[in-house]
Amino acid sequence: MAIRPAMLYGAECWSTKRRHV
């Protein structure tokens, strides 16, 4: 597992959370 994919996944999750809120 690399850190790049993890960062991308985290950014996507954040975007979804921000939109939901």
N, CA, C and O atoms as a GROMACS GRO file, in nm:
protein
   84
    1MET      N    1   0.085  -0.121   0.000
    1MET     CA    2   0.000   0.000   0.000
    1MET      C    3   0.088   0.125   0.000
    1MET      O    4   0.184   0.135   0.077
    2ALA      N    5   0.056   0.217  -0.084
    2ALA     CA    6   0.137   0.341  -0.089
    2ALA      C    7   0.065   0.455  -0.017
    2ALA      O    8  -0.052   0.443   0.019
    3ILE      N    9   0.136   0.563   0.003
    3ILE     CA   10   0.074   0.678   0.072
    3ILE      C   11  -0.008   0.762  -0.026
    3ILE      O   12  -0.103   0.830   0.013
    4ARG      N   13   0.030   0.755  -0.153
    4ARG     CA   14  -0.042   0.838  -0.254
    4ARG      C   15  -0.190   0.797  -0.260
    4ARG      O   16  -0.277   0.883  -0.247
    5PRO      N   17  -0.220   0.672  -0.279
    5PRO     CA   18  -0.361   0.627  -0.286
    5PRO      C   19  -0.435   0.661  -0.156
    5PRO      O   20  -0.552   0.701  -0.160
    6ALA      N   21  -0.368   0.646  -0.045
    6ALA     CA   22  -0.433   0.677   0.084
    6ALA      C   23  -0.472   0.824   0.088
    6ALA      O   24  -0.582   0.858   0.131
    7MET      N   25  -0.382   0.910   0.042
    7MET     CA   26  -0.411   1.056   0.042
    7MET      C   27  -0.530   1.083  -0.051
    7MET      O   28  -0.619   1.161  -0.017
    8LEU      N   29  -0.529   1.020  -0.166
    8LEU     CA   30  -0.639   1.042  -0.262
    8LEU      C   31  -0.771   0.997  -0.200
    8LEU      O   32  -0.872   1.067  -0.210
    9TYR      N   33  -0.768   0.882  -0.137
    9TYR     CA   34  -0.891   0.829  -0.076
    9TYR      C   35  -0.939   0.925   0.034
    9TYR      O   36  -1.058   0.955   0.045
   10GLY      N   37  -0.845   0.971   0.114
   10GLY     CA   38  -0.879   1.063   0.223
   10GLY      C   39  -0.940   1.191   0.166
   10GLY      O   40  -1.040   1.241   0.219
   11ALA      N   41  -0.882   1.243   0.060
   11ALA     CA   42  -0.933   1.368   0.000
   11ALA      C   43  -1.075   1.344  -0.050
   11ALA      O   44  -1.162   1.430  -0.033
   12GLU      N   45  -1.098   1.229  -0.110
   12GLU     CA   46  -1.234   1.200  -0.162
   12GLU      C   47  -1.333   1.192  -0.047
   12GLU      O   48  -1.444   1.244  -0.054
   13CYS      N   49  -1.292   1.126   0.059
   13CYS     CA   50  -1.381   1.110   0.176
   13CYS      C   51  -1.412   1.249   0.233
   13CYS      O   52  -1.526   1.278   0.270
   14TRP      N   53  -1.310   1.332   0.240
   14TRP     CA   54  -1.329   1.467   0.294
   14TRP      C   55  -1.428   1.546   0.208
   14TRP      O   56  -1.516   1.616   0.258
   15SER      N   57  -1.409   1.533   0.077
   15SER     CA   58  -1.497   1.607  -0.017
   15SER      C   59  -1.642   1.563   0.005
   15SER      O   60  -1.732   1.646   0.008
   16THR      N   61  -1.662   1.435   0.019
   16THR     CA   62  -1.799   1.383   0.037
   16THR      C   63  -1.855   1.430   0.171
   16THR      O   64  -1.971   1.470   0.180
   17LYS      N   65  -1.771   1.426   0.273
   17LYS     CA   66  -1.818   1.470   0.407
   17LYS      C   67  -1.854   1.618   0.402
   17LYS      O   68  -1.956   1.660   0.458
   18ARG      N   69  -1.771   1.696   0.336
   18ARG     CA   70  -1.795   1.843   0.329
   18ARG      C   71  -1.926   1.867   0.252
   18ARG      O   72  -2.004   1.954   0.290
   19ARG      N   73  -1.949   1.792   0.149
   19ARG     CA   74  -2.071   1.814   0.067
   19ARG      C   75  -2.192   1.771   0.149
   19ARG      O   76  -2.298   1.834   0.144
   20HIS      N   77  -2.177   1.664   0.222
   20HIS     CA   78  -2.291   1.613   0.301
   20HIS      C   79  -2.328   1.715   0.411
   20HIS      O   80  -2.446   1.739   0.438
   21VAL      N   81  -2.226   1.773   0.470
   21VAL     CA   82  -2.253   1.869   0.580
   21VAL      C   83  -2.314   1.997   0.524
   21VAL      O   84  -2.343   2.089   0.600
   0.00000   0.00000   0.00000
